[in-house]
Amino acid sequence: MCKQILSKSPQKGSNLKSLVITGLSAAVLAGTINPITVSAETCKAIYGVHDEGLNDTQFLTIDPVTFGVVPLGSLHKGLDIEGLTINKNGELRGSSGDDAVDNPNLDGVLYSVDSSDGSVENMGNICFELEGNTVCHREVSALSYDPDGGLWAWAEECGLIEINVDEPANSRLEFLHTDVAICTTSKPNLVSPIVEDITWDNAGEKIYFAEGNTVNVYVPKTGDISLVKGFGKNVEAIEALPNGKFLVGVHGASKLQVLSANGDVEPAKENVGKYNDIEAIACLTEFGPNQCVEEELTKDWTYVTDFVKDTTGNKKLEIYGMALKQDGNTITVAISANMSPDDPLYYDGEKKKVVSADDPNGENVNFSDFVFDFDGTKYAVHFAPDNDSDATELGIYENVTLKDVTKKNSGWATFKKYSNNRKKGSDLGDLPIHNDYFNWDSERSVPQEIASGDKVANDHFTLLNEDDLNTAGLDFANGLDNGTGTHTFGFSFTKTEEMAGEFISYIFTECLNDGVAMVNELPTCP
């Protein structure tokens, strides 16, 4: 998460790039929810924690407009709270350092904090496994909820931790920023400078962190780290605000600072008085008119029925329909057809006949890649490993160009030729066979499969069988109007933030003997 950290471990770059937690998106299936919104200007409430001396803890409330502070409850002697965060449900959490008085068992503890009076409840020590050792009692200097509700922490001697809120003792070290000896034997004097606080941005795409006298930003998707702003003194607290700026606490400063992502700084309107050692800040989001969030995480399946008996040639190429579901940021696609990626058709082009899979002259005629087109911005999912795509790894690709593969698969050269040979009245699901999207009579021009593109990192791509899909609530028997095929299969992946707005999605057999398309919308913010 910082320049100094990167130099300490030879595997740090790969570990950092593996940390991808896609942010909360406003993109939801059309007609299935009513989005609610979050104010783009203020927090509903802001909380802070002040370090009185070495380890006495005073919780604070912070005015969302002036950023002046007022004590919350009484002073906690020797508690040494260093991290503070709050989720969208108003659950305030704190974490302790390693200076708790006369009780080493209180080092690295997760606390529930009552936002009305500042009282605390011990939720347990934050522990994790590292090379066969159970590591506990490390200073947890920072806490931050990601927009999807995951709780993350920074252990001063170790690194980034994903906290198991229900069982803090069974948390997980995401990556180690020191070496094993420092982490397992606790030698804080060897860790300098120290990461004092972390915060996810509102989109869940970046982590901003306070280290020494600087604020830096880490982009998990790319592994890039850059300086945002240097301060004259130690930066001890940082918290994302709904307007995209950050509230920063600098050690000994008379006022909190408001930091823009471009490095501009302006002081708060009010002084903090004697509470000038604020270790952490937590913002509770105010609901208002501008920044979209999802009201519900789970959406219903949307079904599209394809015309049955419109395939030309072998009936194994028949597609019955497809369905799509969004679950948070996860998109799941299901397909009903008479073949599957594992059981494609084999065709001998010279003899013009279907052959067995072991025939050396047989060409694997599979499904094309699954394409999403958001007003010209295309994504494609490579899910059939043996098709003719130029993609080398299963998953979703962005910045794609697409190619036609009908010639290699003894397929129709144009939509017009396919249409003239199929059963009249057929369509492509939500699109008529003769439409304005696909070129009607230009030869070998159907954008079916990936010719080039960039694999989306950490897309959590997963192939799904019929049992998996039924467990997820799929009901092709009632969702499709014209029956179902002999095979049900699909896949899921984590969508990108840019996958929003109206889209056309489609899939074909590689010979263009059948296909199905869905026209729908993933709404964007108003």
VEXDREN-2710 file (C-alpha; in Angstrom, 1 decimal):
% VEXDREN-2710
k/r/px/py/pz
1/MET/0.0/0.0/0.0
2/CYS/3.0/2.4/0.0
3/LYS/6.3/2.9/-1.6
4/GLN/8.3/1.7/1.5
5/ILE/6.2/-1.4/1.8
6/LEU/6.7/-2.4/-1.8
7/SER/10.4/-2.6/-1.4
8/LYS/10.2/-5.0/1.6
9/SER/8.9/-8.1/0.0
10/PRO/9.8/-9.6/-3.4
11/GLN/6.2/-10.8/-3.8
12/LYS/4.6/-7.6/-2.8
13/GLY/3.7/-6.5/-6.3
14/SER/1.7/-9.7/-7.1
15/ASN/0.1/-9.7/-3.7
16/LEU/-1.0/-6.1/-4.1
17/LYS/-2.5/-6.7/-7.5
18/SER/-4.4/-9.7/-6.2
19/LEU/-6.3/-7.4/-3.8
20/VAL/-9.3/-6.4/-5.9
21/ILE/-12.6/-5.8/-4.2
22/THR/-15.0/-4.3/-6.7
23/GLY/-16.8/-1.3/-5.5
24/LEU/-20.5/-0.9/-4.9
25/SER/-22.2/-0.1/-8.2
26/ALA/-25.4/1.7/-9.1
27/ALA/-25.9/-0.5/-12.1
28/VAL/-29.0/-2.7/-11.5
29/LEU/-31.3/-4.6/-13.8
30/ALA/-34.0/-2.5/-15.3
31/GLY/-37.4/-2.8/-13.7
32/THR/-36.2/-4.9/-10.8
33/ILE/-35.4/-2.2/-8.2
34/ASN/-35.9/1.5/-7.4
35/PRO/-32.5/2.9/-6.7
36/ILE/-32.0/5.0/-3.6
37/THR/-29.3/7.7/-3.5
38/VAL/-26.7/9.2/-1.2
39/SER/-26.0/12.8/-0.7
40/ALA/-23.1/14.1/-2.7
41/GLU/-22.2/16.8/-0.1
42/THR/-22.3/15.7/3.6
43/CYS/-22.2/12.8/6.0
44/LYS/-25.2/12.1/8.2
45/ALA/-22.8/11.9/11.1
46/ILE/-19.1/11.8/11.7
47/TYR/-17.3/10.2/14.5
48/GLY/-13.6/10.4/15.6
49/VAL/-11.3/9.0/18.2
50/HIS/-8.7/11.2/20.0
51/ASP/-5.6/9.8/21.7
52/GLU/-5.1/11.5/25.1
53/GLY/-1.5/11.0/25.9
54/LEU/-0.2/7.5/25.1
55/ASN/-3.3/5.4/25.4
56/ASP/-6.3/7.1/26.8
57/THR/-9.2/7.1/24.3
58/GLN/-11.8/9.8/23.9
59/PHE/-14.5/9.3/21.2
60/LEU/-15.8/12.4/19.4
61/THR/-18.6/13.5/17.3
62/ILE/-17.6/15.8/14.4
63/ASP/-19.9/18.3/12.8
64/PRO/-20.6/17.3/9.1
65/VAL/-20.4/20.9/7.9
66/THR/-17.9/22.8/10.1
67/PHE/-15.9/19.7/11.2
68/GLY/-15.8/21.0/14.8
69/VAL/-15.6/18.3/17.5
70/VAL/-17.5/17.5/20.7
71/PRO/-16.6/14.7/23.1
72/LEU/-18.8/11.6/23.0
73/GLY/-19.1/9.9/26.4
74/SER/-16.3/9.7/29.0
75/LEU/-12.6/9.2/28.6
76/HIS/-11.5/5.5/28.4
77/LYS/-8.3/5.1/30.4
78/GLY/-5.7/2.9/28.8
79/LEU/-8.0/1.6/26.0
80/ASP/-5.7/2.8/23.2
81/ILE/-8.2/2.8/20.3
82/GLU/-6.4/3.5/17.0
83/GLY/-8.8/2.5/14.3
84/LEU/-12.4/3.6/13.7
85/THR/-15.0/2.9/10.9
86/ILE/-18.7/2.8/10.4
87/ASN/-20.9/0.9/7.9
88/LYS/-24.0/2.1/6.1
89/ASN/-26.1/0.5/8.8
90/GLY/-24.6/2.7/11.4
91/GLU/-22.5/0.0/13.1
92/LEU/-19.4/1.7/14.6
93/ARG/-16.3/-0.4/15.0
94/GLY/-13.0/0.4/16.7
95/SER/-9.6/-1.4/17.0
96/SER/-6.9/-1.2/19.6
97/GLY/-3.2/-0.6/19.4
98/ASP/-0.5/-2.2/21.5
99/ASP/-0.3/0.3/24.3
100/ALA/-3.3/-0.9/26.3
101/VAL/-2.4/-0.5/30.0
102/ASP/-1.6/-3.6/32.1
103/ASN/-3.4/-6.0/29.8
104/PRO/-1.6/-7.3/26.8
105/ASN/-4.7/-9.3/25.8
106/LEU/-6.3/-6.0/24.8
107/ASP/-3.8/-5.4/22.0
108/GLY/-5.4/-5.8/18.5
109/VAL/-9.0/-6.1/19.7
110/LEU/-12.1/-5.4/17.6
111/TYR/-14.6/-3.3/19.5
112/SER/-18.3/-2.4/18.9
113/VAL/-18.7/1.3/19.8
114/ASP/-22.1/2.7/20.8
115/SER/-22.6/5.8/18.7
116/SER/-24.9/7.4/21.4
117/ASP/-22.6/7.3/24.4
118/GLY/-19.2/6.0/23.3
119/SER/-19.4/2.9/25.4
120/VAL/-17.5/-0.1/24.0
121/GLU/-18.0/-3.9/23.8
122/ASN/-15.0/-6.3/23.2
123/MET/-15.8/-8.4/20.1
124/GLY/-12.5/-10.4/20.4
125/ASN/-8.9/-10.3/19.4
126/ILE/-8.1/-9.9/15.7
127/CYS/-6.0/-13.0/14.7
128/PHE/-4.9/-14.7/11.5
129/GLU/-2.7/-17.5/10.3
130/LEU/0.7/-17.0/8.9
131/GLU/3.0/-19.9/7.9
132/GLY/1.5/-22.2/10.6
133/ASN/1.5/-19.6/13.3
134/THR/-1.6/-18.0/14.8
135/VAL/-0.8/-14.3/15.0
136/CYS/-2.7/-12.1/17.6
137/HIS/-2.1/-9.0/19.7
138/ARG/-0.7/-6.8/16.9
139/GLU/-1.5/-3.1/16.8
140/VAL/-4.5/-2.6/14.5
141/SER/-3.9/1.0/13.5
142/ALA/-6.6/1.4/10.9
143/LEU/-10.1/0.1/10.0
144/SER/-12.2/0.7/6.9
145/TYR/-15.4/-0.8/5.5
146/ASP/-15.4/-1.3/1.7
147/PRO/-18.6/-0.2/0.0
148/ASP/-19.9/-3.8/-0.2
149/GLY/-19.7/-4.1/3.6
150/GLY/-16.4/-6.0/4.0
151/LEU/-14.3/-4.9/7.0
152/TRP/-10.6/-4.3/6.4
153/ALA/-7.8/-3.4/8.8
154/TRP/-4.1/-2.6/8.9
155/ALA/-1.9/-4.3/11.4
156/GLU/1.2/-2.2/12.1
157/GLU/3.7/-5.0/12.2
158/CYS/2.1/-7.2/9.5
159/GLY/-0.1/-5.7/6.8
160/LEU/-3.6/-5.7/5.4
161/ILE/-6.2/-7.9/7.0
162/GLU/-9.8/-8.8/6.0
163/ILE/-11.6/-9.1/9.3
164/ASN/-14.2/-11.8/10.0
165/VAL/-16.6/-9.6/12.0
166/ASP/-18.5/-12.6/13.4
167/GLU/-15.2/-14.3/14.5
168/PRO/-12.3/-11.8/14.6
169/ALA/-10.0/-14.5/15.7
170/ASN/-10.5/-16.2/12.3
171/SER/-9.6/-13.2/10.2
172/ARG/-7.3/-13.4/7.2
173/LEU/-4.0/-11.6/6.3
174/GLU/-4.5/-10.4/2.7
175/PHE/-0.8/-9.5/2.2
176/LEU/2.3/-9.2/4.3
177/HIS/4.2/-6.0/4.1
178/THR/7.1/-6.8/6.4
179/ASP/8.7/-10.2/6.8
180/VAL/7.4/-13.2/8.8
181/ALA/9.7/-12.6/11.8
182/ILE/8.6/-9.0/12.3
183/CYS/5.0/-10.0/12.1
184/THR/5.1/-13.1/14.3
185/THR/7.5/-11.7/16.9
186/SER/6.1/-8.2/17.0
187/LYS/8.9/-5.7/16.5
188/PRO/7.2/-2.4/15.8
189/ASN/10.5/-0.5/16.0
190/LEU/11.5/-2.2/12.7
191/VAL/8.4/-0.7/10.9
192/SER/8.8/2.8/9.8
193/PRO/7.1/4.8/8.6
194/ILE/3.8/3.5/9.9
195/VAL/0.4/3.2/8.1
196/GLU/-1.8/5.1/10.5
197/ASP/-5.1/5.0/8.7
198/ILE/-6.8/3.7/5.6
199/THR/-10.1/4.4/3.8
200/TRP/-11.8/3.0/0.7
201/ASP/-13.0/5.5/-1.8
202/ASN/-16.8/5.7/-2.5
203/ALA/-16.6/3.5/-5.6
204/GLY/-14.5/0.8/-3.9
205/GLU/-11.8/1.2/-6.5
206/LYS/-9.0/2.8/-4.5
207/ILE/-7.6/2.7/-1.0
208/TYR/-6.2/6.0/0.4
209/PHE/-3.8/5.6/3.3
210/ALA/-1.9/7.9/5.7
211/GLU/1.7/6.9/6.2
212/GLY/4.2/9.2/7.9
213/ASN/3.6/12.7/6.8
214/THR/1.9/11.7/3.5
215/VAL/-1.4/10.6/2.0
216/ASN/-1.1/8.1/-0.8
217/VAL/-3.5/6.2/-3.0
218/TYR/-3.4/2.5/-4.0
219/VAL/-5.4/1.1/-7.0
220/PRO/-6.0/-2.6/-6.4
221/LYS/-7.0/-3.3/-10.0
222/THR/-3.6/-2.2/-11.3
223/GLY/-1.3/-2.3/-8.3
224/ASP/-0.4/1.4/-8.9
225/ILE/0.6/3.6/-5.9
226/SER/1.0/7.3/-6.0
227/LEU/1.4/10.3/-3.7
228/VAL/-1.6/12.4/-3.2
229/LYS/-0.3/15.0/-0.7
230/GLY/2.6/15.6/1.7
231/PHE/2.0/17.3/5.0
232/GLY/4.4/18.9/7.4
233/LYS/3.5/16.6/10.3
234/ASN/2.4/13.1/10.8
235/VAL/-0.9/12.2/9.2
236/GLU/-2.9/10.0/11.5
237/ALA/-6.5/9.9/10.2
238/ILE/-8.2/9.9/6.8
239/GLU/-11.8/9.2/5.8
240/ALA/-13.6/9.4/2.5
241/LEU/-16.5/11.9/2.3
242/PRO/-19.6/11.5/0.0
243/ASN/-18.5/14.4/-2.2
244/GLY/-15.3/12.5/-3.2
245/LYS/-13.0/14.5/-0.9
246/PHE/-11.3/13.3/2.3
247/LEU/-11.3/14.5/5.9
248/VAL/-7.7/14.3/7.2
249/GLY/-6.3/14.6/10.8
250/VAL/-2.8/15.8/11.2
251/HIS/-1.0/15.3/14.5
252/GLY/-1.1/18.5/16.6
253/ALA/-3.1/20.5/14.0
254/SER/-5.7/23.0/15.3
255/LYS/-8.1/22.0/12.5
256/LEU/-9.0/19.0/10.4
257/GLN/-8.1/19.3/6.8
258/VAL/-10.3/18.6/3.7
259/LEU/-8.2/17.0/1.0
260/SER/-9.2/16.7/-2.7
261/ALA/-8.1/13.7/-4.8
262/ASN/-5.9/16.1/-6.8
263/GLY/-4.0/17.2/-3.7
264/ASP/-5.8/20.5/-2.9
265/VAL/-6.2/21.1/0.8
266/GLU/-8.5/23.5/2.7
267/PRO/-8.8/23.8/6.5
268/ALA/-12.1/23.0/8.3
269/LYS/-14.2/25.9/9.5
270/GLU/-13.8/25.1/13.3
271/ASN/-10.9/24.3/15.5
272/VAL/-10.7/21.0/17.3
273/GLY/-9.5/22.6/20.5
274/LYS/-7.6/20.2/22.8
275/TYR/-8.6/17.2/20.7
276/ASN/-5.7/17.6/18.3
277/ASP/-4.5/14.0/18.2
278/ILE/-7.3/12.4/16.2
279/GLU/-6.3/8.8/15.3
280/ALA/-9.3/7.9/13.1
281/ILE/-12.5/9.3/11.5
282/ALA/-15.7/7.5/10.5
283/CYS/-18.4/9.0/8.2
284/LEU/-22.0/7.7/8.2
285/THR/-23.5/8.4/4.8
286/GLU/-26.5/10.7/4.5
287/PHE/-29.2/9.6/2.1
288/GLY/-29.9/12.3/-0.5
289/PRO/-30.3/13.1/-4.2
290/ASN/-27.1/12.5/-6.1
291/GLN/-24.8/9.4/-5.6
292/CYS/-26.5/6.1/-6.4
293/VAL/-26.4/3.0/-4.3
294/GLU/-28.4/-0.2/-4.5
295/GLU/-31.5/-0.6/-2.4
296/GLU/-31.3/-4.4/-2.6
297/LEU/-28.4/-6.7/-3.4
298/THR/-30.3/-9.5/-5.0
299/LYS/-32.3/-9.1/-8.3
300/ASP/-34.6/-11.5/-10.0
301/TRP/-33.7/-13.4/-13.2
302/THR/-34.6/-11.8/-16.5
303/TYR/-35.5/-14.3/-19.2
304/VAL/-35.4/-14.1/-23.0
305/THR/-37.0/-16.9/-25.1
306/ASP/-35.6/-17.7/-28.5
307/PHE/-37.7/-18.9/-31.4
308/VAL/-37.7/-22.7/-31.4
309/LYS/-37.0/-24.8/-34.5
310/ASP/-35.2/-21.8/-36.2
311/THR/-31.9/-23.5/-36.3
312/THR/-30.7/-24.6/-39.8
313/GLY/-29.0/-28.0/-40.1
314/ASN/-28.5/-30.2/-37.0
315/LYS/-31.0/-29.8/-34.2
316/LYS/-28.1/-29.9/-31.7
317/LEU/-27.5/-26.2/-32.6
318/GLU/-30.9/-25.1/-31.3
319/ILE/-30.9/-22.4/-28.6
320/TYR/-34.0/-22.1/-26.5
321/GLY/-33.2/-19.0/-24.5
322/MET/-31.1/-17.3/-21.9
323/ALA/-31.5/-15.6/-18.5
324/LEU/-29.5/-12.9/-16.7
325/LYS/-29.3/-12.0/-13.0
326/GLN/-27.5/-9.4/-11.1
327/ASP/-26.6/-10.1/-7.4
328/GLY/-24.7/-7.1/-6.1
329/ASN/-21.8/-6.7/-8.5
330/THR/-22.0/-10.3/-9.7
331/ILE/-23.6/-11.0/-13.1
332/THR/-24.8/-14.5/-13.7
333/VAL/-25.8/-15.8/-17.2
334/ALA/-27.7/-19.0/-17.9
335/ILE/-28.3/-20.6/-21.3
336/SER/-30.7/-23.3/-22.4
337/ALA/-29.7/-25.2/-25.6
338/ASN/-29.3/-28.6/-27.2
339/MET/-25.5/-28.6/-26.8
340/SER/-23.1/-27.2/-24.2
341/PRO/-19.5/-26.0/-24.3
342/ASP/-18.4/-29.5/-23.2
343/ASP/-20.6/-31.2/-25.7
344/PRO/-20.4/-29.3/-29.0
345/LEU/-21.2/-30.3/-32.5
346/TYR/-18.4/-31.6/-34.8
347/TYR/-18.8/-31.0/-38.6
348/ASP/-16.8/-32.2/-41.6
349/GLY/-16.9/-29.2/-44.0
350/GLU/-15.6/-31.1/-47.0
351/LYS/-18.1/-33.9/-46.7
352/LYS/-20.7/-31.5/-45.4
353/LYS/-21.9/-33.8/-42.6
354/VAL/-21.9/-34.0/-38.8
355/VAL/-19.2/-36.4/-37.5
356/SER/-18.2/-37.8/-34.1
357/ALA/-15.9/-36.0/-31.7
358/ASP/-13.0/-38.3/-32.5
359/ASP/-13.2/-37.8/-36.3
360/PRO/-9.9/-36.1/-37.3
361/ASN/-11.7/-34.1/-40.0
362/GLY/-14.3/-32.8/-37.7
363/GLU/-14.4/-29.1/-36.8
364/ASN/-15.5/-28.2/-33.3
365/VAL/-18.6/-26.0/-33.8
366/ASN/-19.1/-24.5/-30.3
367/PHE/-20.8/-21.4/-28.9
368/SER/-19.3/-18.0/-29.6
369/ASP/-18.1/-15.7/-26.8
370/PHE/-20.9/-13.9/-25.0
371/VAL/-20.9/-10.2/-25.9
372/PHE/-22.2/-7.2/-23.9
373/ASP/-22.5/-4.0/-25.9
374/PHE/-23.1/-0.8/-23.9
375/ASP/-23.7/1.8/-26.6
376/GLY/-20.6/0.8/-28.5
377/THR/-18.4/-0.1/-25.6
378/LYS/-18.1/-3.8/-25.8
379/TYR/-17.2/-6.5/-23.3
380/ALA/-17.0/-10.2/-24.1
381/VAL/-17.0/-13.3/-21.9
382/HIS/-14.9/-16.2/-23.1
383/PHE/-16.6/-19.3/-21.5
384/ALA/-16.3/-22.0/-24.1
385/PRO/-12.6/-23.1/-23.9
386/ASP/-12.6/-24.9/-27.3
387/ASN/-14.2/-22.2/-29.5
388/ASP/-12.2/-20.1/-32.0
389/SER/-11.8/-17.1/-29.8
390/ASP/-8.4/-15.4/-29.6
391/ALA/-8.9/-15.2/-25.8
392/THR/-6.5/-17.4/-24.0
393/GLU/-8.1/-17.4/-20.5
394/LEU/-11.7/-17.9/-19.4
395/GLY/-13.4/-14.8/-18.1
396/ILE/-14.6/-11.3/-19.1
397/TYR/-12.6/-9.0/-21.4
398/GLU/-12.8/-5.3/-21.9
399/ASN/-11.5/-3.0/-24.8
400/VAL/-12.4/-5.8/-27.1
401/THR/-12.5/-6.1/-30.9
402/LEU/-14.6/-8.9/-32.3
403/LYS/-14.3/-11.2/-35.3
404/ASP/-16.5/-13.4/-37.5
405/VAL/-15.7/-17.2/-37.3
406/THR/-18.5/-18.6/-39.6
407/LYS/-16.1/-19.5/-42.4
408/LYS/-14.0/-21.8/-40.3
409/ASN/-17.1/-23.5/-39.0
410/SER/-18.9/-24.0/-42.3
411/GLY/-21.4/-21.4/-41.3
412/TRP/-23.7/-18.9/-43.1
413/ALA/-21.8/-16.0/-44.6
414/THR/-24.5/-13.4/-43.8
415/PHE/-27.7/-13.0/-41.7
416/LYS/-29.6/-12.8/-44.9
417/LYS/-28.5/-16.2/-46.0
418/TYR/-29.3/-17.7/-42.6
419/SER/-32.7/-16.0/-42.5
420/ASN/-33.6/-17.4/-46.0
421/ASN/-32.9/-20.9/-44.7
422/ARG/-34.5/-20.9/-41.3
423/LYS/-38.2/-21.2/-40.3
424/LYS/-40.2/-18.1/-41.0
425/GLY/-41.2/-16.1/-38.0
426/SER/-38.1/-16.7/-36.1
427/ASP/-36.2/-14.1/-34.2
428/LEU/-33.1/-13.6/-32.0
429/GLY/-34.9/-13.3/-28.7
430/ASP/-35.3/-9.6/-28.0
431/LEU/-34.2/-8.7/-31.6
432/PRO/-36.0/-9.5/-34.9
433/ILE/-33.8/-11.5/-37.3
434/HIS/-33.7/-8.5/-39.6
435/ASN/-32.6/-5.6/-37.4
436/ASP/-30.5/-2.5/-37.4
437/TYR/-27.8/-3.8/-35.0
438/PHE/-26.3/-6.6/-37.1
439/ASN/-25.3/-6.0/-40.7
440/TRP/-27.9/-7.9/-42.8
441/ASP/-25.9/-8.9/-45.9
442/SER/-22.2/-8.0/-45.4
443/GLU/-20.3/-11.3/-45.6
444/ARG/-18.4/-12.7/-42.7
445/SER/-19.1/-9.6/-40.6
446/VAL/-20.9/-11.0/-37.5
447/PRO/-19.0/-9.7/-34.4
448/GLN/-19.0/-13.1/-32.6
449/GLU/-15.7/-13.7/-30.8
450/ILE/-12.8/-11.9/-29.2
451/ALA/-10.1/-10.9/-31.7
452/SER/-8.3/-8.7/-29.1
453/GLY/-9.0/-7.4/-25.6
454/ASP/-7.8/-7.0/-22.1
455/LYS/-8.7/-9.7/-19.5
456/VAL/-10.4/-8.0/-16.5
457/ALA/-8.3/-8.7/-13.4
458/ASN/-10.0/-10.5/-10.5
459/ASP/-13.3/-11.0/-12.4
460/HIS/-14.1/-14.0/-10.2
461/PHE/-15.2/-15.8/-13.3
462/THR/-16.9/-19.2/-12.5
463/LEU/-18.5/-21.8/-14.8
464/LEU/-21.8/-23.0/-13.6
465/ASN/-23.8/-26.2/-14.2
466/GLU/-27.5/-26.7/-14.0
467/ASP/-27.5/-27.6/-10.3
468/ASP/-25.5/-24.4/-9.5
469/LEU/-28.0/-22.3/-11.5
470/ASN/-31.1/-23.9/-10.0
471/THR/-29.6/-23.2/-6.5
472/ALA/-29.4/-19.6/-7.6
473/GLY/-33.1/-19.5/-8.3
474/LEU/-33.1/-20.2/-12.1
475/ASP/-36.4/-21.5/-13.4
476/PHE/-36.2/-22.0/-17.2
477/ALA/-39.3/-24.2/-17.1
478/ASN/-41.4/-21.2/-16.2
479/GLY/-39.2/-18.5/-17.5
480/LEU/-39.0/-19.6/-21.1
481/ASP/-42.1/-19.8/-23.3
482/ASN/-41.1/-22.5/-25.7
483/GLY/-39.7/-25.3/-23.6
484/THR/-36.1/-26.0/-22.7
485/GLY/-33.1/-27.7/-24.3
486/THR/-31.2/-30.7/-23.3
487/HIS/-28.4/-28.7/-21.7
488/THR/-28.5/-25.9/-19.1
489/PHE/-25.2/-24.2/-18.3
490/GLY/-23.9/-20.7/-17.5
491/PHE/-21.3/-18.6/-15.8
492/SER/-20.9/-15.7/-13.4
493/PHE/-18.4/-12.9/-13.0
494/THR/-17.9/-9.6/-11.3
495/LYS/-19.0/-6.7/-13.5
496/THR/-16.8/-3.6/-14.0
497/GLU/-17.9/-0.2/-12.8
498/GLU/-18.3/1.0/-16.4
499/MET/-20.9/-1.7/-17.3
500/ALA/-23.9/0.5/-16.8
501/GLY/-26.7/1.9/-19.0
502/GLU/-28.6/0.2/-21.9
503/PHE/-27.0/-2.9/-23.4
504/ILE/-27.4/-5.6/-26.0
505/SER/-26.0/-9.0/-25.1
506/TYR/-25.9/-11.9/-27.4
507/ILE/-24.5/-15.3/-28.2
508/PHE/-24.4/-17.4/-31.4
509/THR/-23.4/-20.9/-32.4
510/GLU/-20.1/-20.5/-34.3
511/CYS/-21.7/-21.4/-37.6
512/LEU/-24.4/-18.7/-37.2
513/ASN/-27.1/-21.4/-37.3
514/ASP/-28.8/-20.0/-34.2
515/GLY/-28.4/-17.2/-31.7
516/VAL/-30.2/-15.2/-29.0
517/ALA/-30.0/-11.6/-27.9
518/MET/-31.2/-9.7/-24.8
519/VAL/-31.9/-5.9/-24.8
520/ASN/-31.9/-4.5/-21.3
521/GLU/-30.5/-1.8/-19.0
522/LEU/-28.2/-1.5/-16.1
523/PRO/-29.3/2.0/-14.9
524/THR/-26.7/4.7/-14.2
525/CYS/-27.0/7.5/-11.6
526/PRO/-29.6/10.2/-12.5
END
